[in-house]
Amino acid sequence: MKRSSFILALVALSIFAACSKKIDLDLPDYNSKLVINGEFDTDKDIAVTVSRSLPIMKITDSTGYLIMNATVKVLENGASIGNATYFSGQYVLAQKPVAGRKYSVEVTSGTYPKAVANLEMPKSLSTVSSYKDSVGLDADGFKVGQITLTFADDNNVKNYYKLLIRWYNASTLQWYPLNIVSNDIIFLNNDKLSDGSYAFSDRTFNGRTKTLTFQTTSSMGRGTPKFEISVKTFNDEYYQYLLQTDDYSQSGNAIGVEPVIIRSNVTNGLGMVGGISNAKDTIF
């Protein structure tokens, strides 16, 4: 390097160093809150996680996030149905929620104020599903099967749905999400969620009976069981929450990505406890 170039580089470095300034931010004290998360599913026992919030600049903490010594009381239509017991990261109550009923989860722990999550379970949904192993041939001459799903939408409620169809691989003994290919309007510009399901509203079929058909390949439908169809219905608040959390999980909250503001239905705390009515059918 020439002497003149070296001197210019040294001067530039000195100017850059002189322009930097350490700024101490006098931020207010952060008050940690209880966080309640869970999904009341008519197909499963009641379970929620209880943790605590941390300030955004504090990404790690040796004491952990989960709270394992909380008191978690569950109420159904205003009456207590018992306390959930901590087990393997969750507070579990061996009772399934009932469609159409209202629930509250009251959590107390240490000096935290009592946090309460309130939710109302959607009404039950009746579905009819069937499968034909051959409705035609594909371009290679292999049989094409068809799954048909029918359900009646309630015209008195703005319903949201989450559809997941899985097929069973008898060779690997595992379930896999069905890759849905459909021209139905509810799947247009509707990205698949991270778990392989699709979320949609009843805007295009409110109050009517909806029938959906899906094609299957020759590699599916072999052995027993064949397919599992789950149609979950829930309200607008939980629908928006599911979309937000899916956006977060798919973006990874990477640098340059817009922050995702997550909805909450917890009083004196944070988190979301959603209620879903799960109509599930297994085709053998």
N, C-alpha and C positions, 0 to 999 in steps of 0.2 A: 504494500500500500504506500502511495506517495505521502510525503510528510504533510503536504497541504490537506489532502483528503483525511488523514488521521486527525489533524487539528480540527477540521470541520465536524467530524463525527464526535469528537470529544466535547466540542462546544454544544452541539445539539443534545447530547446526553445530559450535559450539565443543565441546560435550559429545561429539559423534560423533568429532571429531578427537582429542580427549583419550583416547577409549577404544581407538583403533587402536594397535597395537603391532607393530613389525617383529620377526619371529622368524627367527633364523638356524638352519637345520637342519644338524647335524653328521652328514652321511651318510657311511657307509663308502665307500672307494674302489671304483669299479665295474670289474670285470674283464670286458673284452670277450671274447666267445666266437665261434668259427667257427659259421656257420650253413649247413647243407646242405639244399637243397630240390630235389625232383625227383619224377618219376613214371616208373618203368620200365614201358614199354608194349610188349607183344609186337609191336605194329604199327609201332613207331618205333625209331630209333637211340637208344642210351643218352645221356641229357643231364641235367645237374644244374646248379644255380646255387650259387655259393659267395659268401657275404657275411659280414659281421660284425655282432654285436649292439651296440646302443647303449643307454645308460640312458634310462629313460622320460622324464626331464626334458630330454633332449638330442635334440630332434626334427630337427635339421639338422647337417650336418657337411660342411665344404668338401672333405674327402678322399673323400667318397662311401661307399657301402655295399658295393658289389661288390668282391671281391678277384680281381684278374686275373692274379696271378703265383703261384698256388697249384700244388701238385703233387697231382693227383687220380688215384688208382690204383683200378682196378676189378677185383674178384675174383669168379670164378664157381665155386661149389662149392669154395672155398678156394684156387683157383689163379688167378694173375694173368692177365687177358686184355688188359692194356694200360693206358696212361695216357690220360685224356681231355684234349683240347686246347681251350684257351679260344678261343671264337669268338662274337662278337656277344652278350655277356652270359651265355653258358653254356659249360660244359665238355662237349664232345661226343666220344663214342667211336663210330665208324662200325660198330656192331654191335648187333643187336637182342637183347634179353633173351629167354630161352627159358622157356616155361611149366614150372613145377614145380621150377626150380632155385633155389639160394640165391645171393645176391649181397651183396657188401660194397663200400662206397665209403670209401676212406681218404684223408683230406685233411690235408696239412701246409702251413703257410705261416708264415714268419717265426718269431716267438717263441711263437706259439699252440701249445698241446698238440695232438697229432694227434687229429682228430675222425673218428669212424667211424660210418657208418650201415649197419645190417644189415637185410636184408629177404629174404623168401621169395616167389617168384612163385607165384600160384595155378595150378592145373592148367588145361589148355586146355578151352574150352567149345565144344561143337558146337551150331550153330543151323541152323534151316531157316526161310527166309522166302519169302513169295510175295505177289503183288499181283493183285487183280482190279479192272479199271477200272469195273465196274458190278455192284453187288449190290442196286440199288434206286434210288429217287428221293427227293430231299429235299422239304421243304414247298413249294419253288418249282418243282418239276418237273425239277430238274437231277440228273444221274447222281451217285450216291454210290459211291465205290470202297472197297476194303478191303485192308488189310495184315494178313497173318497171320504171327506169329512163334512158333516152337516151339523149346524147348531142354530138355535133361535135367539136373536138379539132382543133385549128388553127395550121397548121404545120409550120408557119413562126415565131411563138413565143414560148418561153419556158414558158408554163403556169403552174400555181399552183392553186389548188382548195381547197375549204373548204366546206364540205358537212354536212348539218344538217337536219335531218328528225325528225319532232316532231309529236306526236299523241295527239289527243284531248280527254280528259276524260270528258264525258258528266255528270258524277256524281259530280265531283269536280269543273267542269268548268275551268280546267287548262290544259295547254300544257305541255307535258313531252317529253324529247329526246327519240327517238327510239333506243333501244339497238341493234346495227347492228351486225349480225352474217353473215359473208360472207367468202368464200374461194377465192375471187378475190385477185390477187397479191397486189393490192394497199392497202389492209387492213392487209396484213401479217406483223407482227412486227411493226404495226402502232398503237400506243396507242391513245386512245380517249382523246380529249382535255377536259379541265375543264368544258366547256359549253355543252359537249355531242356531239360535232362535230368531224369530222376527216379531217385532212389536208393531201394532197398528190400532187404529180407532174404528168405531162403528159408523163413521161419518158417511160412508157411501152405501151403507145397508141398514141404517138405524130402524129398529122395529121389525125387521124382516128376517126370514130364514136365509142363512148363508150356506152355500155349498161350495166346497173347494175340492179340486182334484189335483193329484200330483203323480207324476210318472216315476217309476222305479226301473232300475237296470236289472239285467239277468243275474248279476252277482248278489242281488239282495233277495230277501224273502226265502232263503234256504234255511232249513232247520227250524227249530222252535226255541224261543219265541221268534217272531219275525220283525214286528215294528212296535214302537211305543209312541203314542200320540198324547201330548199334553197341551191343553188349552187353558191358560191362566187368564182370569179376568180381574181387573183392578180399577181404581179411580184415577182421575187426572193427576192428582198430586204425586202418586207413586209412579205413574207412567213417566212424568217429567224427571223424577229422580232416577229412574232406571236409565233413561237416555243420557242424563248427566254423568252418571257413574260409568256408563259404557264409553262415553267420550273420553273420560279421564283415563280409563284402563287402556284404551287403544292408542291414545296420544302419549301415554307414559309421563304426562306432566313435564314434557321436555322443555328445554330452554327455547324461548321464542314462541311457544304455544300459549295462546290465551288461557288465563286461569279459569278453572271451572268452579262456579259457585254452586255448592251442593245444597239442595233443599233440606229442611228439617221440620219435623212435627213434634219435637221434644221441647216442653216447657222447662225453663231453668236449666237447660243443657243443650246438647247438640245431637245430631243423628236422625235416623229415620227408621220407623217400624211400619212396614207396609202390610196390608192385608190382601190376600189373593184367594180366590175360589178356584181350585184346581180340578178341572175335569180331565181325568187321565184314563186312557184305555190301552190295553196291550193286545195286539193281534197275534194269535198263535197259528 
